[in-house]
Amino acid sequence: MRDELGIWNGRRQFQARLRPDPSAPDGLCHPPGYFNIEGNRGYLFYPQQPPFCKLCLGRGHTADACTNMKCRNCLDKGHMAKDCTGPRRCKICGGDNHLARSCPQYKPLYSDCGELGHLAEACQKLFCGKCREIGHSYENCTNSRKCNLCGETSHLYRDCPKSFANNGSNENKA
């Protein structure tokens, strides 16, 4: 979306139809008011949206009336990180001698291809542009560079004798 001056503001606008949900108070299935896409936090606002709390991510109340708030620092309930006096705790195991980035229980469930459920070493979609093999990235490659056309290590694509450009230039010289 653009603001009143025509400058891009980073907001997105979509049209959606809510599914029926007989168990909901208003009979509709509402999307979550908070979401996270690749580490980018987002909030969803729309007309007649049920009350949503940004603190506990619950429905039916707003942040002003929240009693379920959880501190993102010590992980205790009842206060926010800005008011916390307790020690910082790991979000994975709850330990207070380390944070999540150095947690011994941390196991990444993703690889460089962007899909969940496997590590880079086991990725079948990760393709190296240097050696043309599957399962690792260019940055982690220890092999020699290969031609992208024929796979030889003695030259690169621009010098490949099988390329159209080199065949055409050789014919013109003859």
Legacy VTK file of the C-alpha trace (Angstrom):
# vtk DataFile Version 3.0
C-alpha trace
ASCII
DATASET POLYDATA
POINTS 174 float
0.000 0.000 0.000
1.030 3.593 -0.463
0.449 6.520 1.886
-1.281 9.788 1.010
1.906 11.050 -0.704
2.183 7.927 -2.855
5.158 6.517 -0.929
5.342 2.773 -0.287
4.725 2.121 3.432
5.313 -1.639 3.652
1.703 -2.532 4.420
-0.155 -5.130 2.398
-3.864 -5.300 1.647
-5.692 -8.529 0.802
-9.247 -9.642 0.352
-10.278 -12.813 2.125
-13.465 -14.707 2.812
-13.769 -16.188 6.319
-14.810 -19.842 6.557
-17.879 -20.769 8.595
-17.189 -22.184 12.072
-20.313 -23.290 13.961
-18.405 -23.451 17.275
-17.245 -19.793 17.149
-19.356 -17.099 18.843
-19.966 -15.257 15.575
-20.028 -18.409 13.409
-16.798 -17.570 11.519
-13.251 -18.963 11.601
-10.962 -15.967 12.132
-7.283 -15.939 11.093
-4.645 -15.276 13.742
-4.124 -11.613 14.584
-0.370 -12.164 14.904
1.976 -14.006 12.553
5.672 -14.465 11.891
7.188 -14.941 8.422
10.928 -15.689 8.382
11.500 -13.686 11.549
9.363 -10.730 10.468
6.514 -10.042 12.889
3.153 -9.034 11.509
-0.288 -8.128 12.781
-3.596 -8.557 11.021
-6.348 -5.969 11.345
-9.768 -6.044 9.707
-13.300 -4.756 10.338
-15.339 -6.702 12.939
-12.183 -8.527 14.060
-12.672 -10.159 17.469
-10.512 -8.687 20.262
-6.915 -9.907 20.046
-4.100 -9.540 22.600
-0.598 -8.678 21.344
0.943 -9.739 24.670
-0.253 -13.321 25.087
-1.502 -13.778 21.490
-4.883 -14.812 22.868
-8.372 -13.961 21.657
-11.261 -12.370 23.464
-9.324 -9.570 25.177
-6.813 -6.831 24.357
-3.394 -6.028 25.859
-4.968 -3.529 28.283
-6.945 -6.268 30.042
-4.429 -9.124 29.672
-3.851 -11.368 32.684
-2.000 -14.047 30.712
1.051 -11.966 29.794
4.345 -13.856 29.724
7.738 -12.226 30.150
10.028 -12.776 27.165
13.045 -12.354 29.452
12.534 -14.736 32.414
9.553 -16.642 30.883
7.394 -16.117 34.009
3.767 -15.007 33.784
2.332 -11.792 35.159
4.747 -9.154 33.891
6.468 -7.974 30.719
10.187 -7.911 29.864
10.445 -4.150 30.428
9.393 -4.688 34.078
11.426 -7.877 34.636
13.888 -8.205 37.505
14.555 -11.941 37.090
17.378 -13.648 35.188
17.160 -14.169 31.436
16.218 -17.740 30.563
16.558 -19.931 27.512
13.329 -20.060 25.487
14.033 -23.677 24.484
14.815 -25.445 27.769
14.165 -22.742 30.410
17.756 -22.832 31.736
19.164 -19.619 33.212
22.853 -20.263 32.421
22.525 -19.769 28.649
20.199 -18.309 25.985
18.428 -20.049 23.116
21.187 -19.320 20.573
23.639 -21.452 22.607
21.198 -24.041 23.991
22.530 -27.625 23.905
19.003 -28.841 23.095
18.725 -26.594 20.012
18.348 -28.543 16.786
17.705 -26.561 13.620
14.878 -28.004 11.554
15.745 -26.238 8.340
18.415 -26.019 5.698
19.560 -23.308 3.325
16.905 -24.316 0.776
14.232 -22.801 3.037
12.217 -25.962 3.649
11.623 -27.407 7.113
12.413 -30.882 8.356
16.042 -31.462 7.367
19.551 -30.082 7.710
21.759 -28.736 4.927
23.831 -31.940 4.806
20.709 -33.979 3.988
19.125 -31.456 1.625
18.253 -32.885 -1.757
17.344 -29.498 -3.242
20.487 -27.546 -2.336
22.573 -27.203 -5.495
26.184 -26.004 -5.568
26.959 -23.612 -8.399
30.681 -24.318 -8.101
30.920 -28.115 -8.508
27.322 -28.714 -9.671
26.635 -31.306 -6.965
23.516 -31.580 -4.809
23.543 -31.376 -1.007
25.713 -28.361 -0.194
25.994 -24.677 -1.036
28.639 -22.749 -2.968
29.989 -21.251 0.271
30.577 -24.714 1.804
32.058 -26.326 -1.309
35.543 -27.857 -1.140
35.534 -29.208 -4.731
36.994 -27.633 -7.864
34.857 -25.406 -10.085
33.155 -27.133 -13.000
31.830 -25.936 -16.319
28.058 -25.423 -16.121
27.600 -26.893 -19.601
29.756 -30.022 -19.794
30.909 -30.558 -16.169
34.655 -30.532 -16.895
37.030 -28.945 -14.362
39.548 -27.722 -16.963
37.465 -24.700 -18.042
34.375 -22.613 -17.262
31.204 -22.133 -19.330
32.488 -19.063 -21.166
35.436 -21.128 -22.496
33.545 -24.395 -23.091
34.177 -25.913 -26.528
30.593 -27.253 -26.496
28.958 -23.828 -26.077
27.073 -22.256 -28.962
29.063 -19.023 -28.701
32.404 -20.792 -29.025
31.168 -23.038 -31.853
29.793 -20.027 -33.687
32.965 -17.998 -33.238
35.107 -20.923 -34.432
32.974 -21.317 -37.576
33.294 -17.615 -38.393
37.087 -17.836 -38.110
37.356 -20.776 -40.497
LINES 1 175
174 0 1 2 3 4 5 6 7 8 9 10 11 12 13 14 15 16 17 18 19 20 21 22 23 24 25 26 27 28 29 30 31 32 33 34 35 36 37 38 39 40 41 42 43 44 45 46 47 48 49 50 51 52 53 54 55 56 57 58 59 60 61 62 63 64 65 66 67 68 69 70 71 72 73 74 75 76 77 78 79 80 81 82 83 84 85 86 87 88 89 90 91 92 93 94 95 96 97 98 99 100 101 102 103 104 105 106 107 108 109 110 111 112 113 114 115 116 117 118 119 120 121 122 123 124 125 126 127 128 129 130 131 132 133 134 135 136 137 138 139 140 141 142 143 144 145 146 147 148 149 150 151 152 153 154 155 156 157 158 159 160 161 162 163 164 165 166 167 168 169 170 171 172 173
